[in-house]
Amino acid sequence: MEEKYYTIYEVADILGLHHKTIRGFISDGKLNAIKIGKQWRITKADLDNFMGKENLSKSEEVQDNIQFHVDGKDLEVTGEKKDVDANFSRISISTVIDIKSMDKENFERISNTLLAVMNSKEEMFEHCTIHMKYEEQANQCKILLWGNAEYIKEIISMVTVLTEEKK
């Protein structure tokens, strides 16, 4: 079976981002791509990996043990050992937050706040990514997040507070 290859523009459409953002991800090493002639191509596997990216590095060993209880019998499946850096989460989440009925001024307020938080150098934000896009015709904001569960939870909580309507 032949591997599916995407252009930068196709990946940008899939993710709802600008093609320059995708080029930036490639330059930063966040998205694997190969150059065919003068054009970058991204495999489906690399795109899937990017969306569910695990930031694994070598430092401590982790062994996957999965326990099942089937028909009254306890079964245990032991996976292969993996090297995982203690500073990285083994779980990486990608999510998109769509905020409808948002004017440009509120988008700028929220995006500036979230970028300030990301630049705070908090340890939980290391190896995490945020991208924000405003669609003026639709009065809609998209926030794309990639990172560990704690980071995703924090950002969603902040977005919730920042978008609450004043009563």
N, C-alpha and C positions, 0 to 999 in steps of 0.2 A: 504494500500500500504506500502511496506517495505522500510525503510530508507536505502539509499545507503551509505556504509562506504568505505572510502579509506584508504590505508596504507600510511605510510610516503613516501615510494618510489613512489607510484602512484601520490601523491600530488606533489612530487619533479618533476616527469615527466610532469605533467600538467603545472606547473609553470616554468619549465625549470631551476630548481635550484638543488643544491646538497641536498641530504637527511639530511646532518648535519645542513644545513640552516633551513630546515623545523623543525628539532628538536629544534633548537634555538628559532624559532618563538613560538613553544609550551612552551618551558621553560620560555620565556619572557612573556607568557600570551597573545601574539598577535594572536595566532591561538588556538581555542578551540579544545581539543582532549580528548578522553576517553581511558583508558587503559583496554584492554580486554586480560586477561592473562598477558603475558609479552610484548604484542604489543600495540602500539598506533594506534587508529583508528580516522579518521576525517569524520564527516558526510558531506554530500553534502551541507546541510544548513550552517554548520560551515565554509566550504570552501567558499561558496558564500558570507557569511557575512565577511570573511577575505578579500576577493577581493574587496568588496564594503563597507568596514568597516566604521561605523560611530562612532566617538569618542564622545560619549555623557556622560555628567556628570551632577549632579544636582546643579543648582544654580539659573537660571532664567527661567521663564516660557515662552514658545513660543506656540502660537496657530496657526494651519494651517487653513487658509481660502483660498478656491479656488473659483474663480468666473468664471461663464460660461455665454455665451450669446447664447441662443438656440431659434430659431424661434421667434425672437423679444422679448424674455423674458430674464430678468437678473436672474440668479440663483446663489446662494451662498451656498457652502458646507463648513461647519465648522467641522474641525477635532478635535480630542481630544487634550488636553493640554499635552505638553511634557516638561520635565525639561532639559534645555540645558545650559551647562557651557558657559559663555560669552567668554572664551578663546578658545573654540573649534568651528570649522566650522560645520554647519549641513550637509554640502556637503563634501563627501569624494570620491576621485577619485583614481582609480588604472589604470595604463597604462604601456605598455612595449614599449621601444624605441629600435629598431633594427638598428644597424649600421653595414653595410656591408663593405667589403674591408678595414679592419682596422688591422694594424699590432700590435703586442704585446706591442711594445714601446709606441705607441699612446694610446692604451687602458690603460696602466699604468699611463700615463700622465693625461688622462681624469679622470680616477677613483681616483687618488690621489687628483686632484683638487676638484672633487665633494665631496669626503670624508672630505676634509679640510673645504669646505663650510658648510657641514652638522654639523661639529664639532664647528662651529663658535658661537653656542648658540643663533642664531637669533630666535626671538620669532615665526616667521612664520614656522620654521622647527620643532617646538615642535610637538610631536605626529605624525610625518611623517616618512616614511621609504624609504630607497633606497637600492637596491641590484644590484650589477653589476657582470656580468659573461662574460668571454671571451672564445669563442669556437675556439681553435687554428686551427683545421683542416679546418674550414670554413672561417677563418679570419673575424670573426663576433663578435660583442659585443652586449649584451642585457643589458638594464638598466630597472629594474622594480621599479616603483614608487607607493607609496600609501600616500595620504595626501589630504590637502585642495587644492582648485583651485589655490590660489595664489602660493603655493609651487610648484605645477605641472607646472604652467606657468613659474616660475623662473628657475626651473631645465631644462625645455625644451629650454628656451632661452639660458642658459649657455651651454648646449650640442650643440646647433646650432652654437654658437660662437666658441666653442672648436674644432668643427669638420669642420669648414669652410676651404676650400683649399686655400692656399696662392697663389695669382696671380702674 
